[in-house]
Amino acid sequence: MNVDYKMTSYHGGKQRIGKRIAQKIVDISIEMFYDGNMDEIKGYCEPFSGMLGVYRHIPVLFEDEGFEDLRYLAGDTNGSVIAMWKKVTLEARKGRTWKPPVTVSEKEYNIMKRDGRDTADKGFVGHQYSFGGQFFHGYGPKYGKTASAYQNASKRVNDIADELNDVKFSKGNYKQFSKLKQFVIYCDPPYVNTECCYGRESAFDNDEFWDWAQEMAKSNIVFVSNYNAPKGTEVVFKSDHRLTGFKSAKKRSRSERLYLVKPSRNRRR
């Protein structure tokens, strides 16, 4: 995937189409609310929040429709990404600008990679200083990233925080939100048959996730981004994009889909 380094870098992020996805989520949620499919919309949640490529557009879209008192929740298994967003949004609430490291040597990068801690600086460096935005997956300057890219990324992170300083961030997997009711939930989990960044490659159980999503859809409005989905879902948005680095022409394009999940007791895999 081509990466625009003027944006916040994040492997699998939605910066390119985030606003379009957000608009679709809000439009469908409000339509379902007025059609009587949900008595109340209490809040919005992203269990796989990452770099907030969709999230950053959501609050203002709901506010424009008169939904001004929603709760906003976000989670991620990457504790450093969560620490970064907690730090930068706290600074935003205080009217200050967070200043992440914008000059990091390869030695410092590798030390941070191995230190075993969750820190705000690590959340920034791990993605912004890495090839393709993948967490500590190759020191970015060796692949052509320039100093201006990190300055732009720092500004971008602070700009997002200004828009989202009322979001409650928490470390953990998607199941931490299992008790939510009357929420709009948007999930952007690891995609099947792609390089997985959810801890170890075998750590994410796709079938278990979809069972959870369909259970949550009984009392929430649930959307999922993916290339494919099981029965019991409806495609509500599609965006085609090209992939780089493949020899086979058949693998050069994929359709990114947004699914509306419907509750189902017996899902056929």
C-alpha positions as CSV (number, residue, x, y, z in Angstrom):
1,M,0.0,0.0,0.0
2,N,1.3,3.5,-0.8
3,V,1.8,5.5,2.3
4,D,1.3,9.3,2.4
5,Y,3.8,10.3,5.1
6,K,2.0,13.7,5.5
7,M,-0.6,11.7,7.4
8,T,0.0,9.7,10.5
9,S,1.6,6.4,9.4
10,Y,-0.2,3.3,10.6
11,H,-0.2,-0.2,9.1
12,G,-3.7,-0.9,7.9
13,G,-4.9,2.6,8.9
14,K,-7.9,4.3,7.4
15,Q,-6.5,7.8,6.8
16,R,-7.1,7.7,3.1
17,I,-10.8,6.7,3.3
18,G,-11.5,7.4,7.0
19,K,-13.9,10.4,6.4
20,R,-16.0,8.5,3.9
21,I,-16.3,5.5,6.3
22,A,-17.2,7.8,9.2
23,Q,-19.9,9.5,7.1
24,K,-21.4,6.2,6.2
25,I,-21.3,5.0,9.8
26,V,-23.1,8.1,11.1
27,D,-25.7,8.2,8.3
28,I,-26.7,4.6,8.7
29,S,-26.7,4.8,12.5
30,I,-29.0,7.8,12.6
31,E,-31.3,6.2,10.0
32,M,-31.5,3.1,12.1
33,F,-32.2,5.2,15.2
34,Y,-35.1,7.1,13.5
35,D,-36.5,3.9,12.1
36,G,-36.8,2.5,15.6
37,N,-34.0,0.0,15.5
38,M,-32.5,1.5,18.6
39,D,-34.2,3.4,21.4
40,E,-31.2,5.5,22.1
41,I,-27.7,6.1,20.9
42,K,-25.6,6.4,24.0
43,G,-22.1,6.5,22.5
44,Y,-19.5,5.5,20.0
45,C,-16.7,3.0,20.4
46,E,-13.7,1.7,18.5
47,P,-12.2,-1.5,20.0
48,F,-9.3,-1.4,17.4
49,S,-8.6,2.3,17.5
50,G,-5.1,2.5,16.1
51,M,-4.3,6.0,14.7
52,L,-7.9,7.0,14.6
53,G,-8.2,7.4,10.9
54,V,-12.0,7.0,11.1
55,Y,-12.6,8.1,14.7
56,R,-11.3,11.6,14.2
57,H,-14.3,12.5,11.9
58,I,-17.0,10.9,14.0
59,P,-17.8,13.3,16.8
60,V,-18.4,16.4,14.6
61,L,-20.6,14.3,12.3
62,F,-22.8,13.2,15.2
63,E,-22.9,16.7,16.6
64,D,-24.0,18.1,13.3
65,E,-27.0,15.8,13.5
66,G,-27.9,16.9,17.0
67,F,-26.2,14.1,19.0
68,E,-24.1,16.2,21.3
69,D,-24.0,14.1,24.6
70,L,-22.5,10.8,23.4
71,R,-19.9,8.9,25.3
72,Y,-16.7,8.2,23.3
73,L,-14.6,5.1,24.0
74,A,-11.5,3.7,22.3
75,G,-9.4,0.6,22.9
76,D,-6.3,-1.1,21.5
77,T,-4.0,-4.0,22.5
78,N,-1.0,-1.8,21.8
79,G,-0.4,-0.1,25.2
80,S,2.0,2.4,23.8
81,V,-0.5,3.7,21.2
82,I,-3.0,4.0,24.0
83,A,-0.5,5.8,26.2
84,M,0.3,8.2,23.3
85,W,-3.4,9.1,22.9
86,K,-3.9,9.5,26.6
87,K,-0.9,11.9,26.8
88,V,-1.7,14.0,23.7
89,T,-5.4,14.4,24.5
90,L,-4.6,15.3,28.1
91,E,-2.3,18.0,26.8
92,A,-5.0,19.2,24.4
93,R,-7.5,19.6,27.3
94,K,-5.0,21.8,29.0
95,G,-4.5,23.9,25.9
96,R,-1.0,22.6,25.3
97,T,0.7,20.9,22.4
98,W,2.4,17.6,23.0
99,K,5.9,17.3,21.6
100,P,6.9,13.8,20.7
101,P,10.5,12.9,19.7
102,V,11.1,14.0,16.1
103,T,14.8,13.1,16.0
104,V,15.4,9.4,16.8
105,S,18.6,7.5,15.9
106,E,18.4,3.9,14.8
107,K,20.1,2.9,18.1
108,E,17.5,4.7,20.1
109,Y,14.8,3.2,17.9
110,N,16.0,-0.3,18.6
111,I,16.4,0.3,22.3
112,M,12.9,1.5,22.5
113,K,11.7,-1.5,20.5
114,R,13.1,-3.9,23.1
115,D,12.5,-2.1,26.4
116,G,9.2,-3.8,27.2
117,R,7.5,-0.7,28.3
118,D,4.3,1.1,27.2
119,T,5.0,4.8,26.8
120,A,3.6,7.7,24.8
121,D,6.9,8.3,23.0
122,K,7.1,4.7,22.0
123,G,3.6,4.8,20.6
124,F,4.6,7.7,18.3
125,V,8.1,6.4,17.3
126,G,7.0,2.8,16.9
127,H,4.7,3.7,14.0
128,Q,5.9,7.0,12.6
129,Y,9.5,6.0,12.5
130,S,8.8,2.6,10.9
131,F,8.5,1.4,7.3
132,G,4.9,1.4,6.2
133,G,3.7,2.5,9.6
134,Q,4.0,-1.0,11.0
135,F,4.9,-1.0,14.7
136,F,8.8,-1.2,14.9
137,H,9.0,-2.9,11.5
138,G,12.1,-1.4,10.1
139,Y,13.7,2.0,10.9
140,G,12.0,4.5,8.5
141,P,14.9,6.8,7.6
142,K,16.7,3.8,6.0
143,Y,13.7,3.7,3.6
144,G,13.6,7.3,2.6
145,K,11.5,8.9,5.3
146,T,12.7,12.5,5.8
147,A,12.8,14.8,8.9
148,S,9.8,16.7,7.6
149,A,7.7,13.5,7.7
150,Y,8.1,13.4,11.5
151,Q,7.3,17.0,12.0
152,N,4.1,16.6,9.9
153,A,3.2,13.4,11.9
154,S,3.6,15.3,15.2
155,K,1.3,18.1,14.0
156,R,-1.2,15.6,12.7
157,V,-1.3,13.7,16.1
158,N,-1.9,17.0,17.9
159,D,-4.6,18.1,15.4
160,I,-6.4,14.8,16.0
161,A,-6.2,15.2,19.8
162,D,-7.8,18.6,19.5
163,E,-10.8,17.0,17.9
164,L,-11.0,14.0,20.3
165,N,-10.0,15.2,23.7
166,D,-13.2,13.8,25.3
167,V,-12.4,10.2,24.3
168,K,-11.7,7.6,27.0
169,F,-8.8,5.4,25.9
170,S,-8.1,2.0,27.4
171,K,-5.6,-0.8,26.7
172,G,-7.0,-4.2,26.0
173,N,-8.7,-6.4,23.3
174,Y,-12.2,-5.9,21.9
175,K,-13.8,-8.0,24.6
176,Q,-13.3,-5.3,27.2
177,F,-16.4,-3.6,25.5
178,S,-18.6,-6.7,25.7
179,K,-21.1,-5.1,28.1
180,L,-21.9,-2.0,26.0
181,K,-25.5,-1.5,24.9
182,Q,-27.0,1.1,22.6
183,F,-23.6,2.1,21.2
184,V,-22.4,2.5,17.7
185,I,-19.4,0.2,17.4
186,Y,-16.9,0.3,14.6
187,C,-14.3,-2.5,14.4
188,D,-11.2,-2.5,12.2
189,P,-9.7,-5.9,13.2
190,P,-6.7,-7.7,11.5
191,Y,-7.8,-9.0,8.1
192,V,-7.8,-12.7,7.2
193,N,-4.9,-13.7,4.9
194,T,-3.0,-10.5,5.5
195,E,0.0,-9.7,7.6
196,C,-1.3,-9.6,11.1
197,C,-0.2,-6.9,13.6
198,Y,-2.4,-8.0,16.5
199,G,0.4,-9.3,18.8
200,R,1.5,-12.6,17.5
201,E,0.2,-13.7,14.1
202,S,-1.8,-16.5,15.7
203,A,-3.2,-14.4,18.5
204,F,-6.3,-13.2,16.7
205,D,-9.2,-15.7,16.4
206,N,-11.3,-14.4,13.4
207,D,-14.2,-16.7,14.0
208,E,-14.4,-15.8,17.7
209,F,-14.4,-12.1,16.8
210,W,-17.3,-12.5,14.3
211,D,-19.3,-14.4,16.9
212,W,-18.7,-11.5,19.3
213,A,-19.6,-8.9,16.7
214,Q,-22.9,-10.6,15.9
215,E,-23.7,-11.0,19.6
216,M,-23.0,-7.3,20.2
217,A,-25.2,-6.4,17.3
218,K,-28.2,-7.6,19.3
219,S,-28.1,-4.5,21.4
220,N,-25.8,-2.1,19.4
221,I,-25.2,-0.9,15.9
222,V,-22.0,-2.7,14.8
223,F,-19.8,-2.0,11.7
224,V,-16.7,-3.9,10.7
225,S,-14.1,-3.1,8.1
226,N,-12.6,-6.1,6.2
227,Y,-12.1,-7.6,2.8
228,N,-14.5,-10.5,3.6
229,A,-17.2,-11.3,6.1
230,P,-19.4,-14.3,7.1
231,K,-23.1,-14.5,6.5
232,G,-25.2,-12.2,8.6
233,T,-23.6,-9.0,7.3
234,E,-24.4,-6.4,4.7
235,V,-21.9,-4.4,2.6
236,V,-22.7,-0.7,3.1
237,F,-19.5,0.8,1.6
238,K,-16.8,-0.4,-0.7
239,S,-13.5,1.2,-1.8
240,D,-11.1,-0.4,-4.3
241,H,-7.4,0.2,-3.9
242,R,-4.1,-1.1,-5.4
243,L,-1.4,-2.9,-3.5
244,T,2.3,-2.6,-4.3
245,G,5.0,-5.2,-4.0
246,F,3.2,-8.1,-5.7
247,K,4.5,-9.9,-8.8
248,S,1.1,-11.3,-9.6
249,A,-1.3,-8.8,-11.3
250,K,-4.2,-10.6,-9.7
251,K,-3.1,-9.5,-6.3
252,R,-2.6,-5.9,-7.1
253,S,-6.0,-4.6,-6.1
254,R,-8.4,-5.3,-3.3
255,S,-11.9,-4.1,-2.2
256,E,-12.0,-2.5,1.2
257,R,-15.5,-3.1,2.5
258,L,-17.6,-1.8,5.4
259,Y,-20.0,-4.3,6.8
260,L,-23.1,-3.7,8.9
261,V,-23.4,-6.7,11.2
262,K,-26.7,-8.3,11.9
263,P,-27.4,-10.4,15.0
264,S,-27.5,-14.1,14.4
265,R,-27.7,-17.1,16.8
266,N,-26.3,-19.7,14.4
267,R,-23.5,-18.4,12.1
268,R,-22.4,-20.8,9.4
269,R,-18.6,-20.5,8.9
